[in-house]
Amino acid sequence: MLLNYVCFSLLFVCSDVPSMSLTTPQPIPNNFEISPIVSVPETDEAILLANRRRVLALKQQIRALRYKYFSSNASAELKAQGIQQITLMTDPLALAPLAEELAPCDAEVQQALITHLANQGIPGQIELARIAIYGDDASFDESAALALTEPVSPPVIQILEDALRSRAHQPANVAAYLANTLNVTELIPLLITAQVMTSGDQNAGTATAGGQGDIAQIAIVTQRAYVSGLIPVVGDNAGAFQPVVSILNEGVVMRVLDAVVIEYRTVVNDSLIAMTNAIPGIQAPECQWDLNCWQAWYNDSYLPNLGTALPSPGSPNPPSTSTGL
């Protein structure tokens, strides 16, 4: 996860790397495959490799800092010195390893880290978004989410976009909640499609087709035993035949070759409804879980009025009924 975000930091330390930008909103197609919301520029591989080496070096430096200042038996004075060292790390490439190494520390260090990231502009917002979506400490993740600010930059929207496209429910739920609370209306198409997930059994199919065979069988049959053959048995001055008994099934056998599961993400749905209800000048739809209804509303009602319907910057949307954090 660490090196995946080097490219985001590159946008702020390399002047020759073009910035991310939002693409022009497009209608939702009938196949519900949403085109990219954020245009991500290509980055020279040599620059990436050089900065990855820098990140690894910074990670070692930060790990040494953690062991020196934030061990379990560190004094309050030593911990205060370590927190002061955190504030000196303003290199955008240091923020991701800083968060990764200090996330397991106690609440005081975590809060100092959140405050430091909140003061680092867009690079800090990128890392806060990553922590809020992909972290595994509920309190730490929520603090990171609360530190995110508007207006939301394209790199942060890109992180939300990736999470909404994920088949994992927790990242998608948190991204939907953040998209609503931060007024990221550009993500409405992805919120629409992320409400419902349809998945088939990946092991379905017959063994001869490369799968794992039937996933279930239901048999309603009558079984009858019969002699299907004889095996000669020979002994001293004696001979006999051993019968081979087989079973005849008469009835119906139902084979389950595949299965489809439809999963409803209530947090995503709640966030979408809250966001659309907060858009001035456009009647929010009453579509609930109907994707075709949402598609028609977005294409026919929202897009034609996009220029005049966007919420003013800084006006928060009502929170959804479930945070998902």
Protein Blocks (a to p, Z undefined) as FASTA:
>chain_A
ZZmmmmmmmmmmcmkbccddddddddddfkopacdfbdcddddfklmmmmmmmmmmmmmm
mmmmmmmmmcfklcfklmmmmmmmmmmmmcfklmmmmmmmmmmmcfklmmmmmmmmmmno
jmlmmmmmmmmmmmcbfklmmmmmmmpccdddfklmmmmmmmmmpmbfklmmmmmmmmmm
nopaklmmmmmmmmpccdddfkgccfknopnbjfbdcdddddddddfbdcddddehiacd
ddddddddeddddddfbdcdddddfklmmmmmmmmmmpghiacddekjamklmmmmmmmm
mmmmmmmmpccehiacdddfbeoZZ
